[in-house]
Amino acid sequence: MILTVLELLRFGFSLVFGLAVSALFAGIEPTRKNRLSLGLLCAVSLFIQAACWWLWGLDLTSKLYPVITHIPLVFIFSLYYKRPWPVSAVSVLTAYLCCQAPSWVGFLAGAVSRSSLADHIFYIAAVFLCYYFLKEYVAGSVWQLMEKSIESCLLLGGVPLFYYKKHGAYRRQARRSIPVFSKGWLVYISGHYIVVKI
């Protein structure tokens, strides 16, 4: 029972983390109105996910996650927050890639302790640490790069897109056995560093 509750909490924290990081990368101003609308968006997304989970189960809901969360988020960022389409899409894709770091922490903790409980607890703790790190040290430069030119926006979106495709196929084959440590993530960080320095 406690593992099911923690898995649902993990799912919720993943949504909040991804939405918050997407908003940071998209350059959405942290005004009171925007925070309230993002909070409402988060609540609606959680409700939709809970309804899908209730109707179709956690496995199918996980497979539908891009359709029920990522695609609507791109539309909302573009239409409501008036962010350019490429910036909206790349911010969501890049946030998805950033969601993998807490997964790795959780996986390693679970593997060392041989406990699913440790996996979920360390994942949730890592979400807070990763958010702080991304907000303080990464989000500003990512947003500036996306605003700089369409080329830099495409560079930032390329690796997460390929990772998204690879990780999605991987998840369909073997859910939660080993996280994907993609070389693409290292290329992404290297490319980001080079573009920032230029």
Secondary structure, DSSP 4 states (H G I P E B T S, - for coil): -HHHHHHHHHHHHHHHHHHHHHHHHHT----HHHHHHHHHHHHHHHHHHHHHHHHH-HHHHHHHHIIIIIHHHHHHHHHTS---HHHHHHHHHHHHHHTHHHHHHHHHHHHHHT-HHHHHHHHHHHHHHHHHHIIIIIHHHHHHHHHH-HHHHHHHHHHHHHHHHHHHHHHHHSTTSS----HHHHHHHHHHHHHHH-
